[in-house]
Amino acid sequence: MKNKITKCAAALFAILAIFFLVPAHAETNPLDKKSTSKGAVCPLSDEQTQKSIDAFGKMVPTFTQEPRCVNCHGGVDPFAKPTNHGGGTIDEGTDCADCHSEMLGRGNGGPSKWQLPQPAHFFKNKDAKTLCKQMREVFQQGVDFVGHLIDDNGNSKFTEVAFHGTRGLNERGRDLVDNYHDEPPQNMSHGKLIDLGFAWVDSTGGEFKGDVDCGCEPQKYAVRVSYDQQISTPMFQGVKKMGPVDIPITFHNDGSFEGEQTVYINGDAVAMVCTGESTASMTLRVKGNAKEEFQNNRMHVEMESGSPLRGNASATCPRIHRTESFTGGSQAVLEKDIQGKVGDIMMWKPGVGLPGITTIIVGEIVKVKP
């Protein structure tokens, strides 16, 4: 009697869990959603990235070792000759419902339909990093991923069938399998897998961020900066150039980032019969924040000098040569709002209030090796 009560309580808990956890947009196909995060910067800190890798890793043995998961996702090929499919080799185009028809109905009351996933969605022979990127590619939002673990987002009940261990087999299908018996996963419960799914999404701040590799492996970025100043007056022609120089940026848990780098500016000039050149260095600082929502990525970037410009300038005329050191430079802050994708370009044209001087500063978001 006690065992019956325990089983009833467990069943009731599973039903209640599914009722309360089912995503608000159930009965939708995540594949129908269009991603706007292709190439998006991953705004996770090193700590968050490692937590995400660890959290996803706890689900990988279930995906790749539990027969009810891996067999559906590439472990069994019913069209191969020979095949490990219980019903033997079948012709492509065969209606799987001839044998796999005993499945709970969809969220809208319609029948579930047994079918194989696309080869791109197979689990067989894939490591954790590859599977992590695969999930990110398929599920645009964290709620889509968790919804699939619960009830395939209100679509066909593959996950529930997997944890019942029935393979959705009807009487005809069971007769084709030698010594048929239910084979639910041995090392993972449905509720526990759902909890692990939530934990993975929570590890990245409660939502998927960045491109498909964000949270699956370490990512590093930099702001690539170049400086070009042209001086052209009747008496003076000159140019000053810097870069391009990569300024590495580090993200914090709140999506803010910062970084700095020493940069060098070289100049050449001609004035009448005299020539000149200069070399100077300064610390260039970048900071800002990246905020991401589904189909609404944005990034705010600020750039400023972190130290005075220091260097030497020399001039050579027919009868004189002179070299002097100098210190100075503007302390202005340059700001720009961008979408936050690798390759985004920022351009500033700060004015100096003098005719004949044109300054262009260009920044680009680039991905660099971790």
Phi, psi and omega in degrees: 000319181297319180296322179296318179297318180298317180294321178296319180296319179296318179296318180296319179298317180298318179295316180294320180299314180296321181298316184276334186266347184300133184299155182295334182257038180303162181068025174242156179257116180303335180292342179280347181279138178265128181278140172248011186259009178299120180081004182292144177296141177270110185270028180270145174286167176301322180296314180295320179299315180293321177298321179295315179300316181293319182294317179293323181302332180290340179268341188301316179303325178293316182294322190256347184240333179285120183306324183293338177266303187290330180295319178290326184261056171104347182285334178238128177244100184290349182262354183282157175230109358283172182226156173264013177289130184303329180268010181081183179289133177239158179281143176297138184097351177295140179283112182297337181294347176301329180240329185250077183237353182268082179228148175298150182288163178293171180297333180270006179094348179285165182285145171284153182233123179286127176202158179276147175289165176295149179307328179295344182254014177289155177256336190302133175062029178244142179272177186299317182296317180296317179294322179300313179295324179298316179296319179295327179290321184280315187256111185288332180232154179301324181295331177293318180296310180297322178299325177293320179296328182283298184207033182056039178055039178083002179268208183299139192275057182296316184294318179296319178298320180300318182280345169281336178076018184267346185061014180067016186287134171271187184300317179299317180294319180295326180293336181276349182258130179293131176051050182300139168203154179299138182228072177290158177306139184269334189246010181205134174265161179299313181299321180293320179295321177298317178300318180293325176296315177299319182297323178295313180296319180297329183295338179258018178094017176093002179199150174294144181224157175067194180283182188297338181271358181289120183089356179257333176202157182301141179233142178226144183224164176213159170259116181270116189244138172227152184227131180220117177239126179248131179241122182219107176227167180303332185254351192211133174232129182204165178213142173232134183224149175215137171080196009290143181234134177271126175253103182298141178241146179241130180269148174253174185298335182268008179089355176282159181215163178201160177184159178210158183205145173282130180238157183235132181244125180245140182228152174224145182209156175226128177227107182057242181262009182253151174235156180212160176210156181214152175223129182215159179222157177199165173267127178252128186246137177236139176207171179159203179206153177238124178243132182231135171227163181300122180062027178208072179267141179206154184214132178252126184239133174236141179226135182208163176282136179260358178200159176296155175282124181233137179185196181229143177232140180230150179227139179233122176241172183309323184238012183207147173224132185219139178231135179221150173268157180212158176222137179167205179117153181283146178253017183293150177259128176260132184233151177201141174255127181228175181285332178093042178240152176300129183100350176301135182251136173241138180226134176236144175231073182294136177272148179248358177078010180238138180291147176087003181244123178237124180240131177232125176243127182239133174238143178224137176279121181233154175262134182236165181291136178299000000 
